[in-house]
Amino acid sequence: MRLNDREFEHWKEGLTIQDVIDIMRFVYPRLVIKVNGKLIKKEEYSSFVLQENDDLKIYHLLAGG
């Protein structure tokens, strides 16, 4: 599995998006997540199981001006 264009060494069977967020210790309040180019809703993070060949992108939104 790839995370933000890098090999994700912690992939295992049954890994969810929420697991990746926890492993990476992402604490950003606003995340945009895509798997293989498809936008994933926040309520799906805990149930969306990632596959070994998935391309996961996690972006955090910044506020400011």
Residue pairs with C-beta under 8 A, 6 or more apart in sequence:
1 7
1 8
1 11
1 15
1 50
1 51
1 52
1 53
1 54
1 55
1 56
2 8
2 54
2 55
2 56
3 20
3 24
3 56
3 57
3 58
4 56
4 57
4 58
8 20
8 56
10 20
10 23
11 50
11 52
14 49
15 49
15 50
16 45
16 46
16 47
16 48
16 49
16 50
17 33
17 35
17 40
17 44
17 45
17 46
17 48
17 50
17 56
18 45
18 46
20 50
20 56
20 58
21 31
21 45
21 58
24 58
26 58
26 60
28 60
28 61
30 60
30 61
31 42
31 58
31 59
31 60
31 61
32 39
32 58
32 59
32 60
32 61
33 39
33 40
33 45
33 56
33 57
33 58
33 59
34 40
34 56
34 57
35 48
35 50
35 54
35 55
35 56
35 57
36 54
36 55
37 55
40 48
50 56
